[in-house]
Amino acid sequence: MEDIIKIDNNGVLSVPDNPVIPYIAGDGTGPDIWNATRLVLTNAVKTAYQDRKKIAFKEILAGEKALEKTGQWLPKETLDQIRKYRVAIKGPLTTPIGSGMKSLNVAIRQELDLYACIRPAKYIQGVPSPCNQPENIDMVIFRENTEDIYLGIEWEAGTKEAEDILSFINQKIQKKFDKNTTGIGIKTISEKKTKRLIRKAVQFAIDNKRKNVTIMHKGNIMKYTEGAFLKWGYEVGKDEFKDVIITEQEVWDKFDGKAPEGKIILKDRIADNMFQQVLLRPSEYDVIATPNLNGDYISDTLAAMVGGLGLAPGANIGDSCAVFEATHGTAPKYAGLDKVNPGSLILSGAMMLDHLGWHKASDIIHTALQKSIANKKVTYDLARQIPGSIELKCSMFAKEICSLMA
């Protein structure tokens, strides 16, 4: 009988000692980084718990391998398996740009209602960074995953659909658009989906003893979408977490700029200013909650500040299941060369262990990976930036991490 992770009505996981966890190896370099990650995860769990705990990994299909074997890019069976087992991990999947199939990553998130894209950015000592004080970077992005431009609601210039919508718009506003040369897209932001994202971000801040949550938005221009995101975000803080949340304005008005002990500051920043803030004053930001497009930009920016996408973990989490994934693409020119950095998926795997409550194993991974980088034993992307480093293949980097576990 399989050991399956269960979840109660309050969203609390019940994790057996030998859970079945599905995996999607991914396309391009996916198999290389997955094999490395699996080795690291298996050794970390064994180091932490000896034989008391063990993950039973189970392959499920998506992407090119799924198309080859089933004729479908994303079989229904794959989604059903993730729903059944609650937690899964995946490598990067192919998505053509400009035409063709819908993004598989987007499809998985939306089909499973994985509404919170969670992307930590924390500096690892010894990693090259374009910042002057990268050691102050320790932020977690909560990016809304199911609406905004992520829905891909758009019509090509010159089509009947675009013409119909532009005709309606041209009747409502003074500025007129050329129906033949104007493409159009629709941006949606809703109260329910905003509030559940902010709720999860604030709860994360509480659970992890974080100091503040910042709502990133462009509400000064997009008043009824991103402005509404801001408004609904503050409503969550004030209505649902009033015992622990204090607004930045209240801190200044009532406490001379210093938050009372035990309070989490809820504040907001306009999106363009947010980029300057994380570059110049990173120590002032902790958890960032944002609509989809803003989150896409800021999470990749922060990744660049702490070593690049090769070391950027990510998770997509809903109320009933979670998928942990590499945050970079498939890099097909390196497929099968045992070359690329598996760090993104390894650190995503560590996030998965934390999600299971297996914090000791997660800590072991973080410590061993940091030691390998400190020893200048790294993959090519870091080796070319770190003087005196020893370049390791993808698989050897994983073995080096395992050798440093204790």
N, C-alpha and C positions, 0 to 999 in steps of 0.2 A: 504494500500500500504506500502511495506517495505521500511525502510530508509536504503539505501545502501551507503557505503563509495565509493567515486569515486576518480579517479586519472587523472591528466592532462598529457599532452605530456612532461612536464618537471619533472614529478614524484611527483608533489605536491598533497597531499591528500585534498579532500574536505569531511569533516566529519560532518554528521548531528548530531543533539542533541540526537537522539535515534537510534544509529546505531545497525544493526544486526551483531553480531560477533559469528561465529561458534566456538564450542569447541569440543575437543576429550578428554574425561575423562581419558583415558589411561588404562593400565593393571596393575595387582598387586596392589600396593598402590595408583595407579592413582586416583581412585574415592575418596579416603580419602583426598588426597592433593588437588584435584580439588574442592571438596565441601568446603574445608577451604578457598581456594583461591577465589572462587566465592563470598563467604560471605564478604571477605575483600575488593574485588574490588567494589562490590555493595555498601558497606557502605562508602568507600572512595569517590566514585562518588557522593553519596547523601550528605556527609559531605561538599564536595567542592562546589557543585552546587545546593543543595536542590533538587527541582524537575525539574530544567531546563534541566538537562541532565540525561540520563539513558541508560545503555547498555541492549539490548535485546539478551541474549545468546541463541544460537541455537545448539543443539547437532548434530554432524556428527560422522560417525563411522569409526574406524580403529582398527586393532589389534584383540584381542580375541573376543570382542563383535561383531565386524563386521563379523568375520568368522562364529560365531554362528548364526547370523541373515541373512547373505547374502551369505555365502559360500566363501567369499573373505576376504583376510587380509586387502586389501586397495581398496575399491570400487572406480570405476571411478567417481561416484556421489560425493564422499568426496572431491576429487581433484577439481571437477567442482564447488562445493560450496565454496571452499577457493578462487578459481579464481573469482567467482562472488562477494563475500563479501570483498575481498581484505586483510582482517586481520583475523587471527584465533589464538587460544591458545590451547595447548595440554599438557596432562600429558605424562608420560613415556610409551613406547610401547615395547612389547616383541620381542626379536630377539634371536633365538638360536645361540650358538657359535659353529663354526666348520662345521656346515652343516645345511641344511634346507633352509627356505625362506631367501630372501635378507632382509637386515635391513629395516624396515618400515621407520625409521627416515631418512635414506639415500634416500630411494625411494621418500618420500615426498619432500625433498629438491631438488632432481634432476628433478623430474617430473614437479615441479613448478619453476625450475630455481632460487631457493633461494640461490644465489651464495655467499652471505656474512653471515657467522656464526659470530655473534657479542656476545662477552662474557665479560661483565664488571667484574672487581675485585676491590672492594673498601672495606677497613677495617671498621667494625662496632665496636665501642667502647664496650669493655666487652667480646667480643668473644675470646675464646682461640686461640692462634696462636703460631707456632713454631719459629716465627721470633722475633728478638730483637726490631725492630722498625716497627711494622705492620701498624702504623698510617700513614706511608709514602706511603703505597700501594694504588694507585688510577690509575689503568690502564684499557684500553679497548682493547680486542683482536679482530682483524678482520681476520678471518680464511677463506680461499677460500674453497668453499663447493662443487664444481662440478667436480674437476679433481684430479690430484696427485694419490695417492694410493686409494682414496675414490671410484674410479671407479671399483675397485675390479677386474682388468684385470689380471688374473693369471691362471696357468695351473699346475696340480699336477705332481710330479715326475713320470716318467715312462709312461706318456700318449703320444699318437701320436703327439698331439699339442705341448707339451713341447719338444719332440724330434725334431720336425721340426724347432722350433725356435732356439733351442740350436745348431742344425746343421748349421744354418745360422750364429749364433754368433761365433761358433768355426772356421768358415771360415774367420772371420774378425779380430780376435784377437789371440795373441800368447797363452794366457792362455786357456786351454781346460777344458770343463766341462763334467762330466760323465752324459750322456743322461738318464741313468736309475735311477739315484739317486738324480737328481737336479730338484727341482721345480723352476718355474720362474714367476715373476710378472713384469708388465710394468707400469712405472711411466710417466704420461703425464702432462706437464705444457705448456700452450699456451699463446701467446701474448694478444689476446683479453680478455681472462678470467682473466689473471693477471692484466691487466690495469684497468678493471672495478672494481676489488676488491680494488686496490690501490687508485683509484679515489674516491671510497666511503669512504675509511679510511681517506683520506686527507680532503674530504668535511666535514666529521664528526668533524675532528680536528678544522676546520675553524668555523663551526656552534657552537661548544661547547667551543671555546676559549682555546683549548688545545695548549701546547707548542711545542710538537714534535711528529713525526711519525717515528717509527723504523721498517725497513724491516728485518725480521728474516729469515735466509736462511742457506743452507749448500752448497753455491755456490763454496766454495773452493774445494769441491770434485765432486759434481754433477753440472758440469759447464754449461751444455746445457739445464738443467731443472731448478734447483734452482738458478743457476748462471744467467739464462735468466730471472727468476722472479725478481732478484735483478736489472738487467739491465733495464728491462721494467718498473719497479717501479720508478727508477730514471727518466726515460723518461717522465712518467706522471707528476712527480713533476716539472721538468724543462720546459716541453712543455705546460702543461695545467694550472699550478698554479704558474707561474713564478713571479707574483706580490706578492705572500704571502710566497712562499717556498724559503728556503735557505738551502743549504746542510751543513752538519756538517763540511766538509772540508773548505767550504767558510767561515764559522764562525771563524775558527782558522786562516785561511790565511789572511782574510781581516779585521776581527773585534776582534782579540786577544781573541777569545774564548767566547765572549758575543754576543748573537744574537741581531740584531737591533729590536727595538720596532715594534710590529705588524707582525713579521716574525715567521713562523713555521719551525722548524729545521727538515729536512729529513735526517735520518741517517740509518745505517744498522749494524747488529751484526750477527756473525756466530751462528748457532742454539745452539751448546753446550755451548758457552760462554754466550748466552742470559740467560740461567738458573742461572748461577752465578751472572749475572748482576742484575736480578730482586730480588735475595736473598740479595745481599750485598749493592746494590745502587738503591733501588726501586724508590726513588724520582726523578731519572734522566730519567724515562721512563713513557710514557703517553699513546700513541696509538701504538699498535704493529700490523703490517700487515704481514701475513705469509701464505705459502702454507698449504695444509690441514693437513698433519701429524704433522708438527711442531706445528701448532695451537692446535691440539688435546692435545699434551703433555703440552704445556706452559699454556693453559687455566686451565687444571686440577691442575697443580702445583700452579698457582696463587690462585685457589679456596681453596686449602689446606692451603695457607698462610693467608686466611681471614675467616676461619671458616668451610671449607669443602664444598662438593657438595650440602649439604642441604641448603646452603645459596648462591648458585651460579646461577645467572639468565642467560638466553640466548635467543637469537632471531636468526631466519634465514630469511634474507630479500633479495628480488630481486627487479627488477624494477617495477613489477606490483602487487606483494602481499607479505605478511609477515606472518610468523608463530612464535609465542612466545611459549617457552616450558621449562619444567623442564629439567635440564641438567644431572640428575642422572638416574639410572635404575629403574626397577619396584619393586625391593625388595619383591618378592612374599611371603617370609616367614612372612612378616608383613602385608600382604594384609588383609584388613577388621578389623584390630586391633586398628584403630584410634590412631596410635602411632608415625608415622614418622614425620619428620620436613617438613612442607609445604613451608618453606621459599624460596626455589628455584623457585617454580611456582608463589608464591606471588610476588617476586621481578621481575620475568619475566612479570607478569601482570602489574607491575608498569612501566616496559620498554614499554609495549604495550600502556599504557596511555600516556606516553611521545611521542610515535610514532603518536598517535592521536592528539597530541597538548594539551592534558588535563594535563598539568604539575602540576596544583594545587593538583589534586587528587593523582598523583604519589608522590608528596612531602609529602602528608599526610600519605601515606603508609610507606614511608621510616622513617619518624619521629616516628610514632607509633611503628613500629617494633623495632627500636633502643631503644625506651623507655622500651619495654617489656624485651629486653635483659639486659638493664641496671638495671632493677628491678629484674633480675635473675629469671624471669618466662619464662621458655623455655621448649622445647621438650627434650626427653631423650638423644639425641646425644650430646646436649650442656650441659644438666644437669650433666652428668657424668664427665664433665671437669671443671665445674664452682662450686667451693665450696660454700655451703650455698644456692644453687639454689632450686627453686620449680619446679618439673617436671610436665609438662602439657601434656595432650593428644593433638593430632593433631588439633581436633576441638576446644578444649579449648584455644589453642595457638591463633587460628584465632579470637576467641571471645575476648581474652585479647587484641589483637592488635586493634580490633574494639572499645573496651572500652576506648582506649587511643587516639582515633582520635579527633582532634579539629580543 
